[in-house]
Amino acid sequence: MSDGLVIALGGDRAVHYLNNTAAAVFALCDGESTVAEIAVQLADAFGLSEAPGELVAGCVADLRAKQIVI
C-alpha cells in the first residue's frame, strides 16, 4: 500500500483517494472488528508502542461519512 488506495463507489458517487493510513484502516474494516480492535491490529502490524485509537476512530468516522464503509 505504498501509494494508498483508490475507491470508486460507482454510478454518480465520488471516487476517493485514501492515503496509506486510511487504506490500512479500510482493509481492516471487516464489519466485525471494533475500532479498538483495528487500532490494536495496526499497532501490531507497524510495531507501535500503543494503539492509535483516536486516529483510527477519526478515520473510520470519515470513511463512514463518505459512505465508503457502513
TORNU-637308 format. One record per atom (N, C-alpha, C): atom name; residue number from 1; x, y, z; residue in three letters. Coordinates in pm, 1 decimal. Layout:
residues N
+----+-----+----------+----------+----------+-----+
!  a !   k !       xx !       yy !       zz !   r !
+----+-----+----------+----------+----------+-----+
! CA ! NUM !        X !        Y !        Z ! ALA !
...
+----+-----+----------+----------+----------+-----+
END
This chain:
residues 70
+----+-----+----------+----------+----------+-----+
!  a !   k !       xx !       yy !       zz !   r !
+----+-----+----------+----------+----------+-----+
!  N !   1 !     81.2 !   -119.6 !      0.0 ! MET !
! CA !   1 !      0.0 !      0.0 !      0.0 ! MET !
!  C !   1 !     85.2 !    125.5 !      0.0 ! MET !
!  N !   2 !    193.5 !    124.6 !    -66.4 ! SER !
! CA !   2 !    284.0 !    238.5 !    -61.4 ! SER !
!  C !   2 !    225.7 !    365.2 !   -121.6 ! SER !
!  N !   3 !    128.2 !    352.8 !   -209.6 ! ASP !
! CA !   3 !     68.5 !    470.7 !   -271.9 ! ASP !
!  C !   3 !    -73.9 !    496.0 !   -225.5 ! ASP !
!  N !   4 !   -122.4 !    423.9 !   -127.7 ! GLY !
! CA !   4 !   -259.1 !    440.4 !    -82.8 ! GLY !
!  C !   4 !   -352.9 !    353.3 !   -163.7 ! GLY !
!  N !   5 !   -477.7 !    400.5 !   -176.4 ! LEU !
! CA !   5 !   -581.2 !    320.5 !   -239.7 ! LEU !
!  C !   5 !   -684.5 !    413.2 !   -302.0 ! LEU !
!  N !   6 !   -738.5 !    372.8 !   -416.1 ! VAL !
! CA !   6 !   -845.2 !    448.0 !   -481.2 ! VAL !
!  C !   6 !   -972.8 !    366.0 !   -467.5 ! VAL !
!  N !   7 !  -1078.8 !    431.0 !   -418.9 ! ILE !
! CA !   7 !  -1208.8 !    366.6 !   -401.9 ! ILE !
!  C !   7 !  -1307.3 !    435.8 !   -496.0 ! ILE !
!  N !   8 !  -1363.1 !    361.4 !   -589.8 ! ALA !
! CA !   8 !  -1465.8 !    413.5 !   -679.9 ! ALA !
!  C !   8 !  -1598.3 !    352.6 !   -638.0 ! ALA !
!  N !   9 !  -1691.5 !    436.1 !   -594.5 ! LEU !
! CA !   9 !  -1817.5 !    386.6 !   -541.2 ! LEU !
!  C !   9 !  -1920.1 !    354.2 !   -647.7 ! LEU !
!  N !  10 !  -1899.3 !    396.1 !   -769.7 ! GLY !
! CA !  10 !  -1988.9 !    361.6 !   -879.1 ! GLY !
!  C !  10 !  -2100.2 !    461.7 !   -900.4 ! GLY !
!  N !  11 !  -2160.2 !    454.0 !  -1016.9 ! GLY !
! CA !  11 !  -2268.8 !    545.2 !  -1051.6 ! GLY !
!  C !  11 !  -2222.0 !    689.1 !  -1047.8 ! GLY !
!  N !  12 !  -2304.8 !    774.4 !   -991.2 ! ASP !
! CA !  12 !  -2269.5 !    916.1 !   -982.0 ! ASP !
!  C !  12 !  -2200.0 !    949.2 !   -850.4 ! ASP !
!  N !  13 !  -2161.2 !    846.0 !   -776.0 ! ARG !
! CA !  13 !  -2093.0 !    867.1 !   -649.0 ! ARG !
!  C !  13 !  -1945.1 !    892.7 !   -672.3 ! ARG !
!  N !  14 !  -1882.3 !    952.7 !   -576.7 ! ALA !
! CA !  14 !  -1745.4 !   1002.3 !   -590.1 ! ALA !
!  C !  14 !  -1640.3 !    891.2 !   -592.6 ! ALA !
!  N !  15 !  -1523.6 !    930.8 !   -637.4 ! VAL !
! CA !  15 !  -1403.0 !    849.7 !   -628.0 ! VAL !
!  C !  15 !  -1322.8 !    907.2 !   -511.2 ! VAL !
!  N !  16 !  -1273.0 !    819.7 !   -425.7 ! HIS !
! CA !  16 !  -1198.3 !    863.4 !   -307.9 ! HIS !
!  C !  16 !  -1056.1 !    809.8 !   -314.4 ! HIS !
!  N !  17 !   -962.2 !    894.1 !   -280.5 ! TYR !
! CA !  17 !   -821.0 !    857.1 !   -276.5 ! TYR !
!  C !  17 !   -779.8 !    847.3 !   -130.5 ! TYR !
!  N !  18 !   -749.7 !    726.5 !    -85.0 ! LEU !
! CA !  18 !   -711.8 !    704.8 !     54.3 ! LEU !
!  C !  18 !   -560.3 !    704.4 !     67.5 ! LEU !
!  N !  19 !   -510.2 !    776.1 !    167.5 ! ASN !
! CA !  19 !   -367.0 !    770.4 !    194.6 ! ASN !
!  C !  19 !   -334.7 !    634.7 !    257.3 ! ASN !
!  N !  20 !   -209.9 !    609.9 !    285.2 ! ASN !
! CA !  20 !   -168.3 !    478.5 !    336.0 ! ASN !
!  C !  20 !   -237.5 !    441.6 !    466.6 ! ASN !
!  N !  21 !   -252.0 !    537.8 !    556.0 ! THR !
! CA !  21 !   -316.3 !    510.5 !    684.7 ! THR !
!  C !  21 !   -462.6 !    473.5 !    663.7 ! THR !
!  N !  22 !   -534.1 !    553.8 !    587.2 ! ALA !
! CA !  22 !   -675.6 !    526.0 !    561.5 ! ALA !
!  C !  22 !   -692.5 !    393.6 !    487.2 ! ALA !
!  N !  23 !   -601.8 !    362.5 !    396.3 ! ALA !
! CA !  23 !   -608.7 !    236.1 !    323.1 ! ALA !
!  C !  23 !   -590.6 !    117.7 !    417.4 ! ALA !
!  N !  24 !   -499.8 !    130.3 !    512.9 ! ALA !
! CA !  24 !   -478.5 !     23.0 !    610.6 ! ALA !
!  C !  24 !   -601.4 !      5.4 !    698.6 ! ALA !
!  N !  25 !   -659.7 !    114.5 !    743.5 ! VAL !
! CA !  25 !   -781.0 !    107.2 !    825.2 ! VAL !
!  C !  25 !   -893.8 !     44.9 !    743.0 ! VAL !
!  N !  26 !   -911.8 !     90.8 !    620.1 ! PHE !
! CA !  26 !  -1016.1 !     36.2 !    532.3 ! PHE !
!  C !  26 !   -999.6 !   -114.8 !    516.2 ! PHE !
!  N !  27 !   -878.2 !   -159.9 !    495.5 ! ALA !
! CA !  27 !   -852.1 !   -302.8 !    476.3 ! ALA !
!  C !  27 !   -891.7 !   -384.6 !    599.2 ! ALA !
!  N !  28 !   -885.7 !   -323.3 !    717.1 ! LEU !
! CA !  28 !   -919.2 !   -393.3 !    840.8 ! LEU !
!  C !  28 !  -1066.8 !   -381.4 !    878.7 ! LEU !
!  N !  29 !  -1141.1 !   -300.1 !    807.0 ! CYS !
! CA !  29 !  -1285.3 !   -285.0 !    833.7 ! CYS !
!  C !  29 !  -1357.9 !   -404.0 !    772.3 ! CYS !
!  N !  30 !  -1381.0 !   -504.5 !    853.7 ! ASP !
! CA !  30 !  -1443.1 !   -627.6 !    804.6 ! ASP !
!  C !  30 !  -1588.9 !   -641.6 !    847.9 ! ASP !
!  N !  31 !  -1641.4 !   -540.3 !    914.2 ! GLY !
! CA !  31 !  -1779.2 !   -546.0 !    961.0 ! GLY !
!  C !  31 !  -1795.9 !   -613.0 !   1094.5 ! GLY !
!  N !  32 !  -1688.2 !   -670.0 !   1146.7 ! GLU !
! CA !  32 !  -1694.6 !   -737.6 !   1275.5 ! GLU !
!  C !  32 !  -1597.7 !   -679.2 !   1377.4 ! GLU !
!  N !  33 !  -1484.1 !   -629.0 !   1332.3 ! SER !
! CA !  33 !  -1383.9 !   -572.8 !   1423.4 ! SER !
!  C !  33 !  -1428.3 !   -436.0 !   1473.3 ! SER !
!  N !  34 !  -1404.2 !   -410.9 !   1601.3 ! THR !
! CA !  34 !  -1433.3 !   -279.3 !   1657.6 ! THR !
!  C !  34 !  -1320.3 !   -183.0 !   1622.4 ! THR !
!  N !  35 !  -1345.7 !    -55.6 !   1644.8 ! VAL !
! CA !  35 !  -1241.8 !     45.5 !   1621.9 ! VAL !
!  C !  35 !  -1120.8 !     14.4 !   1708.9 ! VAL !
!  N !  36 !  -1144.2 !    -23.2 !   1833.3 ! ALA !
! CA !  36 !  -1033.8 !    -55.2 !   1924.5 ! ALA !
!  C !  36 !   -953.2 !   -174.5 !   1873.4 ! ALA !
!  N !  37 !  -1021.3 !   -275.7 !   1821.9 ! GLU !
! CA !  37 !   -951.3 !   -393.0 !   1768.5 ! GLU !
!  C !  37 !   -869.8 !   -357.0 !   1645.0 ! GLU !
!  N !  38 !   -924.3 !   -271.9 !   1559.5 ! ILE !
! CA !  38 !   -849.8 !   -227.0 !   1441.3 ! ILE !
!  C !  38 !   -725.2 !   -150.9 !   1484.5 ! ILE !
!  N !  39 !   -738.3 !    -66.5 !   1585.4 ! ALA !
! CA !  39 !   -623.3 !      9.7 !   1635.7 ! ALA !
!  C !  39 !   -514.5 !    -83.6 !   1688.4 ! ALA !
!  N !  40 !   -553.7 !   -188.0 !   1757.3 ! VAL !
! CA !  40 !   -455.9 !   -285.9 !   1808.7 ! VAL !
!  C !  40 !   -389.2 !   -359.2 !   1693.0 ! VAL !
!  N !  41 !   -466.2 !   -395.7 !   1591.1 ! GLN !
! CA !  41 !   -409.3 !   -463.4 !   1475.0 ! GLN !
!  C !  41 !   -306.3 !   -374.9 !   1405.0 ! GLN !
!  N !  42 !   -337.2 !   -246.5 !   1393.2 ! LEU !
! CA !  42 !   -241.6 !   -153.2 !   1331.4 ! LEU !
!  C !  42 !   -116.1 !   -139.6 !   1416.0 ! LEU !
!  N !  43 !   -133.3 !   -129.6 !   1546.0 ! ALA !
! CA !  43 !    -18.0 !   -118.9 !   1635.1 ! ALA !
!  C !  43 !     72.0 !   -241.3 !   1620.2 ! ALA !
!  N !  44 !     11.4 !   -359.3 !   1616.0 ! ASP !
! CA !  44 !     89.1 !   -482.4 !   1598.5 ! ASP !
!  C !  44 !    159.6 !   -485.3 !   1463.0 ! ASP !
!  N !  45 !     88.1 !   -446.8 !   1358.0 ! ALA !
! CA !  45 !    143.0 !   -453.6 !   1222.4 ! ALA !
!  C !  45 !    259.2 !   -357.0 !   1201.8 ! ALA !
!  N !  46 !    252.6 !   -241.2 !   1266.2 ! PHE !
! CA !  46 !    353.7 !   -138.7 !   1243.8 ! PHE !
!  C !  46 !    449.0 !   -121.2 !   1361.8 ! PHE !
!  N !  47 !    440.5 !   -209.0 !   1460.2 ! GLY !
! CA !  47 !    531.9 !   -203.9 !   1574.0 ! GLY !
!  C !  47 !    517.9 !    -78.2 !   1658.2 ! GLY !
!  N !  48 !    395.7 !    -29.7 !   1673.3 ! LEU !
! CA !  48 !    372.1 !     90.4 !   1752.8 ! LEU !
!  C !  48 !    368.6 !     55.8 !   1900.8 ! LEU !
!  N !  49 !    411.5 !    147.5 !   1984.5 ! SER !
! CA !  49 !    414.0 !    121.6 !   2128.2 ! SER !
!  C !  49 !    274.6 !    126.0 !   2190.0 ! SER !
!  N !  50 !    181.1 !    194.5 !   2125.6 ! GLU !
! CA !  50 !     42.9 !    193.6 !   2171.9 ! GLU !
!  C !  50 !    -52.0 !    201.1 !   2052.6 ! GLU !
!  N !  51 !   -172.4 !    154.5 !   2074.9 ! ALA !
! CA !  51 !   -271.5 !    152.1 !   1967.4 ! ALA !
!  C !  51 !   -319.3 !    294.9 !   1937.2 ! ALA !
!  N !  52 !   -325.5 !    331.4 !   1809.2 ! PRO !
! CA !  52 !   -367.1 !    465.8 !   1770.8 ! PRO !
!  C !  52 !   -519.5 !    479.4 !   1766.8 ! PRO !
!  N !  53 !   -582.3 !    463.8 !   1882.6 ! GLY !
! CA !  53 !   -728.1 !    461.7 !   1891.8 ! GLY !
!  C !  53 !   -796.4 !    584.9 !   1836.2 ! GLY !
!  N !  54 !   -748.9 !    703.2 !   1872.4 ! GLU !
! CA !  54 !   -813.3 !    826.7 !   1826.1 ! GLU !
!  C !  54 !   -798.1 !    842.7 !   1674.5 ! GLU !
!  N !  55 !   -681.9 !    810.0 !   1623.7 ! LEU !
! CA !  55 !   -658.1 !    820.5 !   1479.8 ! LEU !
!  C !  55 !   -750.9 !    725.8 !   1404.2 ! LEU !
!  N !  56 !   -763.2 !    603.3 !   1451.4 ! VAL !
! CA !  56 !   -849.4 !    504.9 !   1385.9 ! VAL !
!  C !  56 !   -995.6 !    547.0 !   1396.6 ! VAL !
!  N !  57 !  -1037.4 !    595.0 !   1512.9 ! ALA !
! CA !  57 !  -1175.9 !    638.7 !   1530.5 ! ALA !
!  C !  57 !  -1209.3 !    751.8 !   1433.5 ! ALA !
!  N !  58 !  -1119.0 !    847.0 !   1419.6 ! GLY !
! CA !  58 !  -1140.8 !    957.0 !   1325.7 ! GLY !
!  C !  58 !  -1145.0 !    910.1 !   1182.0 ! GLY !
!  N !  59 !  -1057.0 !    817.8 !   1149.3 ! CYS !
! CA !  59 !  -1051.3 !    765.1 !   1012.6 ! CYS !
!  C !  59 !  -1178.1 !    686.9 !    980.0 ! CYS !
!  N !  60 !  -1222.5 !    601.3 !   1070.9 ! VAL !
! CA !  60 !  -1344.4 !    523.8 !   1048.3 ! VAL !
!  C !  60 !  -1464.8 !    617.2 !   1036.4 ! VAL !
!  N !  61 !  -1470.6 !    719.4 !   1119.3 ! ALA !
! CA !  61 !  -1580.4 !    816.1 !   1110.8 ! ALA !
!  C !  61 !  -1580.5 !    884.1 !    974.2 ! ALA !
!  N !  62 !  -1463.7 !    918.2 !    924.0 ! ASP !
! CA !  62 !  -1454.2 !    980.7 !    792.2 ! ASP !
!  C !  62 !  -1495.4 !    884.2 !    681.6 ! ASP !
!  N !  63 !  -1452.7 !    759.1 !    690.3 ! LEU !
! CA !  63 !  -1490.8 !    658.5 !    591.8 ! LEU !
!  C !  63 !  -1642.2 !    636.3 !    593.7 ! LEU !
!  N !  64 !  -1702.0 !    637.3 !    712.6 ! ARG !
! CA !  64 !  -1847.5 !    622.6 !    723.3 ! ARG !
!  C !  64 !  -1918.6 !    744.3 !    664.7 ! ARG !
!  N !  65 !  -1869.5 !    863.6 !    696.5 ! ALA !
! CA !  65 !  -1932.1 !    985.9 !    647.7 ! ALA !
!  C !  65 !  -1933.2 !    991.2 !    494.5 ! ALA !
!  N !  66 !  -1829.6 !    934.1 !    434.3 ! LYS !
! CA !  66 !  -1819.6 !    931.6 !    288.2 ! LYS !
!  C !  66 !  -1884.4 !    807.2 !    228.2 ! LYS !
!  N !  67 !  -1947.6 !    726.3 !    315.5 ! GLN !
! CA !  67 !  -2015.9 !    602.9 !    276.6 ! GLN !
!  C !  67 !  -1924.7 !    502.5 !    208.1 ! GLN !
!  N !  68 !  -1798.0 !    502.9 !    249.3 ! ILE !
! CA !  68 !  -1702.4 !    404.2 !    199.6 ! ILE !
!  C !  68 !  -1717.0 !    275.5 !    278.8 ! ILE !
!  N !  69 !  -1742.1 !    288.6 !    408.9 ! VAL !
! CA !  69 !  -1778.7 !    175.2 !    493.9 ! VAL !
!  C !  69 !  -1909.8 !    211.2 !    563.6 ! VAL !
!  N !  70 !  -1981.0 !    108.4 !    603.1 ! ILE !
! CA !  70 !  -2110.4 !    130.9 !    667.7 ! ILE !
!  C !  70 !  -2100.1 !     98.6 !    814.7 ! ILE !
+----+-----+----------+----------+----------+-----+
END
